[in-house]
Amino acid sequence: MSMSSHIQELRKKHQSLSDRVEQAQRSPGISDLDISQLKKEKLRLKEQIERLSQI
């Protein structure tokens, strides 16, 4: 897998997580802890994308 395709795949995962966070925030049955974990994973992906983009 090339670096650009790997970064593109990470961006897709980041967008998917972003959608899940938005949906979770609108759902009354989702706990704040679950939302927080999704946001942390989203941030981790964003940092990884930024790191790889600088190479």
BELJOSUL-V599693 format. One line per field, one symbol per residue. phi: phi as a letter, one per 20 degrees, with the letter a starting at -180 (. if undefined). A space follows every 50 residues. Layout:
phi: ???
This chain:
phi: .ffffffffffffffffffffffffeefeeffffffffffffffffffff fffef
